[in-house]
Amino acid sequence: MNISGQYSPAPDRYDSMTYKRCGRSGLMLPAVSLGLWHNFGGVDSLENARAMLRRAFDLGITHFDLANNYGPPYGSAEKTFGRLFAQDFAPLRDELIISSKAGWDMWPGPYGDWGSRKYLVASLDQSLERMGLDYVDIFYHHRPDPETPLEETIGALDFIVRSGRALYAGISMYPPDFTRRAVEMLRSLGTPCLIHQPNYSLLDRWVEDGLLEVLTDEGVGCIVFSPLAQGLLTDRYLDGIPEGSRAARDDSYLSRSQVTDGVVATVRRLNDVAAARGQTMAQMAVAWVLHQSGVTSALIGASRPGQVEEAVAALDHLEFAADELETIDAVLGD
């Protein structure tokens, strides 16, 4: 792929992508969105990051998801994105949905973590400066805070929207009861909760225990991260842990201890189901989360443009026959 010179997006970029309404809002999100959690940090290749963003947009992916501490080091993914945005995407700002978050540790001291108004507002101001943006489209509280009153955190999200720093408010990793309370608070303030971002995959189905039901009842969208379970739901680890893979790295959220014989055996059986469907394991994993009622978008990560292409190709076959779903459930239940 030639990524030198000025970027001209593909004229047919909207022809094939599926866009889904986010809850009961007016906003449409692509069925596949791109997250910058990994491989966009200061330690990573800028040109590879550029190639992935360009290819994603050419395929109709209009939503890029970040957080204050994505890197490594912290903040560097937003700096990378800001640099590439200025060079390639600034004229296309109104065609993009850009999100960021705060809620995990970001800077030393008592004001750089969790969910206080002080932290959330200051963090977003820093994020906007790193990315060179006037506003983000979506700003999330990244995780529930057991110590800060929910009223303070939700009030900060309302303030952030009303101040023009973000167009929409979202939450991430809130359990069902916290979610319903947060949604009701935001609605009472006149700033509806647009979206929830939980992790969800074939190997981690916690959202089915009440969260998806709450989101559907309340009209809140759902974008799921780690649909490939940090790469476990690919063919990457079927024959061991390759050198250079995520599980082989010391700074990865996927550890060697998670690539167990039992997990590999399960993924091998799921891979057989995927092959029978004419898909790769990764494509079936993406298709499966999108098949679930209430899921708006699958938030993928990538280490090269080809992985973005592979994920988007999952949209060619989203339907599951009843016997396929039964087989998948049986594999996961064993």
Secondary structure, 3 states (H helix, E strand, C coil): CCCCCCCCCCCCCCCCCCEEECCCCCCEEECEEEECCCCCCCCCCHHHHHHHHHHHHHCCCCEEECCCCCCCCCCHHHHHHHHHHHHHHHHHHHHCEEEEEECCCCCCCCCCCCCCHHHHHHHHHHHHHHHCCCCEEEEEECCCCCCCCHHHHHHHHHHHHHCCCEEEEEEECCCHHHHHHHHHHHHHHCCCEEEEECECECCECHHHCCHHHHHHHHCCEEEEECCCHHHCCCCCCCCCCCCCCHHHCCCCCCCHHHCCHHHHHHHHHHHHHHHHHCCCHHHHHHHHHHHCCCCCEEEECCCCHHHHHHHHHHHHCCCCCHHHHHHHHHHHHC
